[in-house]
Every structure is written in C-alpha cells, then in structure tokens.
Amino acid sequence: MSNRSLSLVTAVLVAAITPPVLGAQSSTASQAPVQSWSNRFTLGGAFGGLSGAGHLNPAGTADWRLGWIGSIDATVWLQRNVGIRASGSWAQDSLRGAALPGRGKFNKFTYDADLVLRYPIESGSGTLTPYLLGGAGAISVHQLGASDTWSKFAGNFGAGLEYRFGSVGLRAEGRDFVYKFDQYGYNKTQHDIAWQGGLTLSF
C-alpha cells in the first residue's frame, strides 16, 4: 500500500473514532456532578460540646461551665450550592458562681431555620464540602429544680465541613447561638458556642 493511501486510511479512521470518544468524555464529565449532587434532601444528627462565651456579670464571678449539645436537622437543596435547613437541639450546661434559687444547671432547647451556602469539591471516591450557615429562631431555657421556662429570639451563624461517600457523610460543625440573657438579675447578650460531629444521609 502506498504512503498516500496509508495516510488517507489513517485520516479516515481518526475522523471516525474521534467524535464518539470526545462525546463519551464530555458525557462523563457533564454527568458526574449531576449524579453526585442529584440528592435534594439531607438529614443530619450530631453531638458535641457547648460553651458559654464570657461572663454573665461585669465582676466576672458568674460564668458558664462546659456543657453538651445534641441536634438533628433537615436540609432541602434549592440548587447545588444553596439550601434551607431546619434544625433543633437540646443542650445542657450550668452556671458557676451565681446565686440562683434551685440548681444552677439549665436545659436549653433551640429551633431555627438557616440559609446554607456550600462548595462541593469532588475528591476521589468522595466529596469534600465546606459550608457556611446562618439564620434565626428561638431558644427556650429551663432551670433544673425550678418551675419556670423562658424563651427568647435567637440568631445563629457558623461553618462546617462534610465528607460524603455515596449517600452517607461525616460532618464537623461549629455554631454560635446569640440571644438575650436577661433573667435572674442579669442582662447580657449571650453567646453559646457549640461544636459538634455527626452523620448525614442524603437522598
């Protein structure tokens, strides 16, 4: 076969093979993110620590001891990077150095709605997703050994990191719950810092 004929055959084969290969590559590249993030809902549960920032009084004699917090949440994803989360938590911590009737330990219940902004990064067989969140709701505080429970408006903001493999993910998150603590003779804008680890399920 002449060199001219061989070149012609080679050109025809390349022309025939190239479009399907490029089409397959393009299809794979375009479908992967869609398949990975076609889940519209995420459920989560977490547990961790709670710390009240600062002192309740100017003298610095009344402060919060380290407590615990557990939470559950559900998120609906409006698009790849934006979601709306509803969450609730139960926390318990105690005041040290405060003259209170009853026990100095408190149950705190929060319920809120948040805007979540995330940035998924494909990483091997999983997906690493840093995110920010913030929103508003309420907090109910009940002092153990007393009959009263009081509620306040509460805002919150935070950040987290999720690593998801398939539908299951691991999550680490920190949040600041901000509300007015104006009971028992105190008057302070309170910051409750929560840091938690947990699991997520997306579908």
C-alpha positions as MATLAB code, in Angstrom:
seq = 'MSNRSLSLVTAVLVAAITPPVLGAQSSTASQAPVQSWSNRFTLGGAFGGLSGAGHLNPAGTADWRLGWIGSIDATVWLQRNVGIRASGSWAQDSLRGAALPGRGKFNKFTYDADLVLRYPIESGSGTLTPYLLGGAGAISVHQLGASDTWSKFAGNFGAGLEYRFGSVGLRAEGRDFVYKFDQYGYNKTQHDIAWQGGLTLSF';
ca = [
       0.000    0.000    0.000;
       1.367    3.417   -0.938;
       2.183    6.031    1.664;
      -0.557    8.244    0.231;
      -3.176    5.502    0.600;
      -1.975    4.681    4.114;
      -2.249    8.321    5.135;
      -5.752    8.518    3.708;
      -6.894    5.396    5.589;
      -5.370    6.721    8.837;
      -7.133   10.061    8.439;
     -10.477    8.338    7.857;
     -10.060    6.137   10.945;
      -9.113    9.101   13.142;
     -12.086   11.076   11.850;
     -14.411    8.163   12.561;
     -13.143    7.422   16.071;
     -12.619   10.933   17.457;
     -16.281   12.147   17.733;
     -17.531    9.149   19.779;
     -14.534    9.344   22.123;
     -14.940   13.074   22.685;
     -18.681   12.613   23.098;
     -18.178    9.920   25.743;
     -15.670   12.066   27.635;
     -17.977   15.070   27.511;
     -20.932   12.973   28.647;
     -18.955   11.527   31.575;
     -17.673   14.932   32.671;
     -21.099   16.530   32.486;
     -22.980   13.677   34.160;
     -20.667   13.105   37.153;
     -21.554   16.287   39.062;
     -25.258   15.832   38.300;
     -25.263   12.258   39.581;
     -23.198   13.170   42.654;
     -25.438   16.073   43.616;
     -28.856   14.970   42.386;
     -29.889   14.393   46.039;
     -32.261   17.160   47.111;
     -32.583   16.358   50.813;
     -30.098   15.831   53.637;
     -30.846   14.613   57.170;
     -28.283   15.069   59.916;
     -27.632   14.252   63.543;
     -24.752   15.442   65.715;
     -23.408   15.592   69.263;
     -20.720   17.695   70.906;
     -19.816   20.354   73.426;
     -21.350   23.686   74.432;
     -19.520   26.618   75.970;
     -20.958   29.945   77.071;
     -18.618   32.728   75.976;
     -17.698   35.342   78.570;
     -19.156   36.115   81.997;
     -22.728   36.962   82.901;
     -21.798   39.835   85.209;
     -19.259   42.699   84.993;
     -17.360   41.391   88.012;
     -16.665   38.129   86.190;
     -17.800   35.933   89.059;
     -20.635   34.183   87.190;
     -19.643   32.127   84.176;
     -20.738   29.059   82.245;
     -19.194   25.640   82.665;
     -18.610   23.292   79.736;
     -21.806   21.508   78.698;
     -23.081   19.240   75.939;
     -25.424   19.566   72.958;
     -27.215   17.158   70.621;
     -29.035   18.193   67.457;
     -30.990   16.987   64.433;
     -31.607   18.815   61.169;
     -33.116   18.532   57.693;
     -31.946   20.447   54.624;
     -33.618   20.925   51.252;
     -31.213   21.940   48.479;
     -32.632   24.630   46.213;
     -29.635   24.250   43.909;
     -26.125   22.781   44.002;
     -24.704   25.442   46.341;
     -27.734   26.788   48.246;
     -30.030   25.122   50.763;
     -32.523   25.822   53.538;
     -32.075   23.955   56.826;
     -34.482   23.434   59.726;
     -32.860   22.252   62.948;
     -33.473   21.651   66.615;
     -31.160   20.950   69.529;
     -31.135   20.021   73.194;
     -28.250   21.300   75.298;
     -27.347   21.337   78.964;
     -24.833   23.468   80.841;
     -24.506   25.127   84.247;
     -23.635   28.453   85.836;
     -20.750   28.720   88.257;
     -20.527   31.446   90.894;
     -24.139   32.598   90.534;
     -26.610   32.990   93.398;
     -29.680   31.266   91.975;
     -32.713   29.610   93.554;
     -32.812   25.929   92.686;
     -29.986   24.274   90.778;
     -27.526   26.168   88.624;
     -27.979   23.739   85.730;
     -30.031   24.585   82.628;
     -31.669   22.736   79.766;
     -31.605   24.763   76.555;
     -33.755   23.940   73.527;
     -33.163   25.704   70.205;
     -35.209   25.605   66.997;
     -34.257   27.592   63.935;
     -34.215   27.934   60.156;
     -30.962   28.653   58.330;
     -29.569   29.501   54.921;
     -26.733   27.142   53.939;
     -24.072   28.011   51.343;
     -21.788   25.153   50.323;
     -18.955   24.466   47.867;
     -18.695   20.752   46.957;
     -15.248   19.545   45.862;
     -15.004   16.129   44.211;
     -12.198   14.207   45.940;
     -11.527   10.680   44.709;
     -14.470    8.441   45.574;
     -15.999   11.034   47.906;
     -16.914   14.705   48.076;
     -15.448   17.272   50.465;
     -17.842   20.147   51.167;
     -17.034   23.241   53.231;
     -20.089   25.355   54.047;
     -21.388   28.421   55.867;
     -24.779   28.814   57.530;
     -26.760   31.427   59.378;
     -30.331   32.037   60.431;
     -32.757   32.752   63.228;
     -35.230   31.075   65.549;
     -35.741   30.825   69.288;
     -34.244   29.346   72.418;
     -36.139   28.040   75.452;
     -34.234   27.886   78.742;
     -35.368   25.796   81.709;
     -33.575   25.832   85.044;
     -33.448   22.381   86.643;
     -35.097   22.373   90.057;
     -37.286   25.362   89.182;
     -40.694   25.611   87.553;
     -40.104   28.458   85.112;
     -39.125   28.215   81.449;
     -38.435   31.314   79.386;
     -37.912   31.789   75.662;
     -36.048   34.350   73.597;
     -35.405   35.162   69.967;
     -32.045   33.689   68.932;
     -29.848   34.174   65.914;
     -27.068   31.828   64.908;
     -24.191   31.562   62.460;
     -21.462   29.027   61.844;
     -19.363   26.942   59.485;
     -18.744   23.287   58.855;
     -17.070   20.623   56.765;
     -18.692   17.468   55.384;
     -17.082   14.479   53.707;
     -19.615   12.408   51.814;
     -19.147    8.983   50.256;
     -22.276    7.940   48.402;
     -25.343    8.946   50.392;
     -23.632    8.905   53.799;
     -21.449   11.693   55.133;
     -19.351   12.694   58.137;
     -19.749   16.250   59.384;
     -17.915   18.614   61.745;
     -19.590   21.921   62.566;
     -19.289   24.954   64.824;
     -22.102   27.422   65.556;
     -22.665   30.487   67.714;
     -26.160   30.908   69.190;
     -26.804   34.532   70.170;
     -29.663   35.641   72.443;
     -30.510   37.981   75.326;
     -29.999   36.543   78.814;
     -31.991   38.966   80.990;
     -33.205   36.725   83.814;
     -32.214   36.257   87.488;
     -30.882   39.807   87.734;
     -28.542   39.512   84.728;
     -28.703   41.467   81.482;
     -26.279   40.266   78.832;
     -26.125   39.320   75.168;
     -25.239   35.651   75.494;
     -23.111   33.644   73.036;
     -23.393   29.854   73.301;
     -20.650   28.245   71.206;
     -21.435   24.710   70.016;
     -19.007   22.372   68.285;
     -20.277   19.026   67.047;
     -19.501   15.975   64.980;
     -22.118   13.790   63.336;
     -23.536   11.856   60.403;
     -25.591   12.897   57.379;
     -27.831   10.972   54.993;
     -28.712   12.420   51.573;
     -31.392   11.212   49.171;
];
